[in-house]
Amino acid sequence: MGPWNVRLHSLRRFVPWLAFFVVLALALFLHRCSSKPASIPEPPKLIQPVMNHSQPETTIAKRLDTSIVVRRGVRRDALVVAPTGNVVANGPDSMPYVYADPWGGRHFDSITVSLHCREDCVILYSFTDSVNLRSYNAPLTIRHNTTLWFAGLSAHGNRMQTTRLEYVIEKNPRNCSAGSMPVQVQGHAVCVDVYEWPNRENAQPQAMMNHDQAEDSCRSAGKHLCSEDEWQAACHGPEQSRYPYGQSYDERYCPAQQSAPSRSGRFPACRSYYGLYDLTGNMWEWTSTPNPQHSDFYFVAGGGWDAADNATCGMAKYSFYPQNRYPTVGARCCVEAK
């Protein structure tokens, strides 16, 4: 065997190994070329505020699935845009409750009205009608008789029924001292305390006083315990409303579905036309009017903190013994106007 044949025979032993490494390298190269990186979805993005104070409510509602009008009072982290582009809300959602402070009715000279949402929501309002509502962002000044419509729109698109309030602006006759409001009672003016005794805003109304003690309390302030006629005139208003705020019961308006009394004036909507608070709910109130069939008993009015829709302007009973003190009965004072 010649020298070239010897060398060729030696190289043949490495051919299978060489073929193996060539095939392996080719397979790795083809696999790398055909592979694509995994698609990673972008994280949800916070919705940015869209401030347009002239945008009507109908437009806002139509755009709710892709955008939202966000103003102060709405948590931006409550709304996110999912990778699909749909708006989703984080956390629970409920029907919004928007209220005005002060509430409607008679007011003197001019007032500044603030709108508040108990939950996070977009507040909408109008001075024109109940359809063309605009987003609210600052207190409203009212100087003359005005109709105000307002509503709330939640993150999930839940919308409260539009509320309509009438503001009647009159010149202050200044015939009542601070803390009382003039009320027309059978053709003459009577000054009625704004709050239940001790007639201080945010104070706890006093209970546990019998009828004599209620009369003495009012007398100490130079007033008298309100009669049933005075009390009902203050509550009904000129339109003879069933409740201080209107004809239909609303559990959110007055402290009438609670386990205990509230501090005076904590429910802005529980305001009568004349500007008196908590006439229904909160505390029963002694009056100076005896029952004609049971002269030893006096009418109490208004219903207590758990009377619900039975706490009306016409609610009166005489089953409380005047010599007893009750945790549910308080008082309100009146005086003849100057």
C-alpha positions in Angstrom: 0.0 0.0 0.0 1.4 3.4 -1.1 1.8 6.4 1.2 -1.3 8.2 -0.3 -3.5 5.2 0.2 -2.4 5.0 3.9 -3.3 8.7 4.4 -6.7 8.3 2.7 -7.4 5.3 4.9 -6.6 7.3 8.0 -8.9 10.2 7.0 -11.9 7.9 6.4 -12.0 7.2 10.1 -13.0 10.9 10.8 -15.6 11.3 8.1 -18.6 10.1 10.3 -17.6 12.5 13.1 -17.2 15.3 10.7 -20.6 14.7 9.1 -22.2 14.5 12.6 -20.8 18.0 13.6 -21.9 19.5 10.3 -25.5 18.3 10.7 -25.6 19.5 14.3 -24.4 23.0 13.5 -26.9 23.2 10.6 -29.8 22.2 12.9 -28.8 24.7 15.5 -28.6 27.5 12.9 -32.0 26.7 11.4 -33.6 26.5 14.9 -32.3 29.9 15.8 -33.4 31.5 12.6 -37.0 30.2 12.9 -37.5 31.2 16.6 -39.3 34.4 17.6 -39.3 36.1 21.0 -42.5 35.7 23.1 -45.0 38.5 22.9 -45.3 40.3 26.3 -48.4 42.5 26.7 -48.0 46.0 27.9 -49.2 46.6 31.5 -52.5 48.5 32.0 -52.1 52.3 31.7 -53.8 54.8 34.0 -56.4 56.9 32.3 -55.3 60.5 32.1 -57.7 63.3 32.9 -59.8 64.7 30.1 -61.0 68.1 31.3 -63.8 69.6 29.2 -66.2 71.6 31.3 -68.5 72.3 28.4 -69.1 68.7 27.4 -72.7 67.5 27.8 -73.6 64.5 29.8 -74.8 62.5 26.8 -71.4 62.7 25.2 -69.7 61.6 28.4 -71.9 58.5 28.6 -71.2 57.5 25.1 -67.5 57.7 25.5 -67.4 55.9 28.9 -66.2 52.6 27.4 -63.0 54.2 25.9 -62.4 57.3 28.0 -63.8 59.2 31.0 -64.1 62.7 32.2 -62.1 62.8 35.4 -62.2 65.7 37.9 -61.3 66.1 41.5 -63.1 63.6 43.6 -62.5 60.7 41.2 -59.5 58.5 42.0 -57.5 58.0 38.8 -56.3 54.7 40.1 -59.9 53.5 40.1 -59.9 53.3 36.3 -57.5 51.5 34.0 -57.3 50.7 30.3 -56.8 46.9 29.7 -54.6 45.6 26.8 -57.8 45.2 24.8 -58.5 48.9 25.0 -61.6 48.6 27.2 -62.1 50.7 30.3 -62.2 48.6 33.5 -62.7 49.7 37.1 -60.8 48.6 40.1 -62.7 47.8 43.2 -66.5 47.9 44.0 -68.8 50.4 42.5 -72.2 51.7 43.8 -74.8 54.2 42.7 -73.4 57.7 43.3 -75.2 60.1 45.6 -74.6 63.8 44.9 -76.1 66.5 47.2 -76.1 70.3 47.3 -75.0 72.3 50.3 -77.0 74.4 51.0 -80.1 72.6 49.8 -82.8 74.3 47.9 -85.7 76.4 49.3 -85.8 80.0 50.5 -82.5 81.8 51.0 -81.7 85.4 51.7 -79.7 87.8 49.5 -77.2 85.5 47.7 -75.6 82.1 48.4 -72.8 79.9 47.3 -73.8 76.3 46.6 -71.3 73.4 46.6 -72.0 70.0 45.1 -70.6 67.0 46.8 -70.5 63.3 45.9 -70.5 60.8 48.7 -68.7 58.3 46.5 -66.1 58.9 43.9 -68.0 60.1 40.9 -68.2 62.8 38.1 -70.6 65.5 39.2 -72.8 67.0 36.5 -75.0 70.1 36.7 -77.1 72.5 34.7 -79.0 75.8 35.2 -80.9 75.1 32.0 -82.5 71.7 31.9 -82.0 68.1 33.0 -80.4 67.0 29.6 -77.5 69.3 28.9 -75.5 68.7 32.1 -71.9 69.9 32.4 -69.1 68.8 34.6 -68.8 70.6 37.9 -65.5 71.9 39.3 -66.2 75.0 41.5 -68.9 76.3 43.8 -71.9 78.1 42.2 -73.1 81.6 43.2 -76.8 82.1 43.1 -78.2 85.7 43.4 -81.7 85.3 42.1 -84.4 82.6 41.8 -82.8 79.7 40.1 -83.5 76.1 39.2 -80.5 73.7 39.6 -80.3 70.2 38.1 -77.5 67.9 39.1 -76.5 64.2 38.9 -73.5 61.9 39.4 -71.8 59.4 37.1 -69.7 56.6 38.6 -66.6 54.8 37.3 -68.8 51.9 36.0 -71.3 54.2 34.3 -73.9 54.1 37.0 -75.8 57.4 37.0 -78.0 58.7 39.7 -81.4 60.1 38.8 -81.2 63.8 38.1 -82.2 65.9 41.1 -84.0 69.2 40.6 -83.8 72.0 43.2 -85.5 75.3 43.3 -83.6 78.2 45.0 -85.8 81.1 46.0 -83.8 84.2 46.8 -85.5 86.9 49.0 -84.4 90.0 50.8 -83.6 89.3 54.5 -86.4 90.9 56.6 -84.0 90.7 59.6 -86.9 90.1 61.9 -85.3 87.0 63.6 -82.2 86.7 65.6 -79.2 84.6 64.5 -80.0 80.8 64.7 -83.7 81.1 63.7 -85.7 81.6 60.5 -89.0 83.4 59.9 -91.9 81.1 59.1 -95.4 82.2 58.1 -97.9 80.6 60.5 -101.5 81.5 59.9 -100.8 84.9 58.6 -98.0 86.1 60.9 -94.3 85.4 61.2 -92.7 83.2 63.8 -89.0 82.7 64.3 -88.2 79.0 64.5 -84.9 77.6 65.6 -82.7 76.2 62.8 -81.7 73.2 64.9 -83.0 71.0 67.7 -82.2 72.2 71.2 -79.6 73.4 72.1 -79.8 74.9 68.6 -76.2 74.7 67.6 -74.8 73.3 64.3 -72.9 70.0 64.8 -74.0 69.8 68.4 -75.6 66.6 69.8 -79.4 67.3 70.2 -80.4 67.1 73.8 -82.7 64.3 74.8 -83.7 62.9 78.2 -85.8 66.0 79.2 -89.5 65.8 80.1 -92.1 68.3 78.8 -91.6 70.8 81.6 -87.8 70.8 81.2 -88.3 71.4 77.4 -90.4 74.4 78.1 -87.9 75.7 80.7 -85.1 75.3 78.2 -86.8 77.5 75.6 -87.9 80.0 78.2 -84.2 80.4 79.3 -83.4 81.5 75.7 -86.3 84.0 75.7 -88.5 81.8 73.5 -91.3 79.2 73.9 -91.6 75.6 73.0 -93.0 75.4 69.4 -96.7 74.6 69.1 -97.8 71.9 66.7 -99.0 74.5 64.2 -95.7 76.4 64.3 -93.8 73.1 63.9 -95.8 71.8 61.0 -95.8 75.1 59.1 -92.0 75.1 59.4 -91.8 71.6 58.1 -94.4 71.6 55.4 -93.4 74.9 53.7 -95.7 76.8 51.4 -96.2 73.8 49.1 -97.4 71.5 52.0 -94.7 68.9 51.3 -94.9 65.6 53.0 -91.2 65.7 53.9 -89.1 68.8 54.5 -87.3 68.3 51.2 -90.3 67.3 49.0 -93.2 64.9 48.5 -91.3 61.6 48.1 -89.3 59.8 50.7 -85.5 59.4 50.2 -83.6 57.5 52.8 -80.4 59.4 52.1 -81.8 62.8 52.9 -82.7 62.8 56.6 -81.4 60.8 59.7 -84.4 58.6 59.8 -82.9 55.1 59.3 -80.2 55.0 61.9 -79.3 53.3 65.2 -78.7 56.6 67.0 -79.3 60.4 66.6 -76.9 62.5 64.4 -75.3 65.8 65.2 -77.4 68.7 64.1 -77.2 69.8 60.5 -75.1 66.8 59.3 -77.6 66.0 56.6 -77.7 69.0 54.2 -80.7 67.6 52.3 -82.8 67.4 55.5 -83.5 71.2 55.2 -87.0 72.5 55.0 -88.1 75.3 52.6 -87.6 77.8 55.3 -84.1 76.7 56.2 -84.6 74.5 59.2 -82.8 71.2 59.7 -83.7 67.7 61.0 -87.4 68.4 61.4 -88.0 64.7 60.4 -85.9 61.9 61.8 -83.2 62.3 64.4 -85.3 63.2 67.5 -89.0 63.4 68.3 -89.7 66.9 69.4 -92.0 68.0 72.2 -94.6 70.6 71.2 -96.6 72.9 73.5 -99.9 71.7 72.0 -102.0 69.4 74.3 -104.1 66.6 72.8 -107.7 67.9 72.9 -109.0 64.4 73.9 -106.2 63.8 76.4 -105.2 67.2 77.9 -102.5 65.6 80.1 -100.6 64.6 77.0 -98.8 66.8 74.5 -98.1 66.2 70.9 -94.6 65.2 69.8 -93.7 65.6 66.2 -91.3 64.5 63.5 -90.5 60.9 64.2 -87.2 59.5 65.5 -83.9 58.3 64.0 -85.4 54.9 63.1 -88.9 56.0 61.8 -87.9 55.7 58.1 -90.6 56.9 55.8 -93.0 57.4 58.7 -91.0 60.4 59.8 -93.1 63.0 58.0 -94.1 66.6 58.5 -97.5 65.4 59.6 -96.2 62.8 62.0 -97.4 63.5 65.5 -98.3 61.3 68.5 -99.2 61.8 72.1 -98.3 58.5 73.7 -95.3 60.0 75.5 -95.9 60.7 79.2 -95.0 64.4 79.7 -93.5 63.8 83.1 -91.1 61.2 81.7 -87.7 61.7 80.0 -87.0 59.7 76.9 -83.8 59.1 75.0 -85.6 59.7 71.7 -87.4 63.0 72.5 -85.9 66.5 72.2 -87.3 69.9 71.6 -87.3 73.0 69.3 -87.9 76.6 70.3 -89.9 79.4 68.7 -90.5 83.1 69.3 -92.7 85.8 67.7 -90.9 87.7 64.9 -90.0 91.3 65.6 
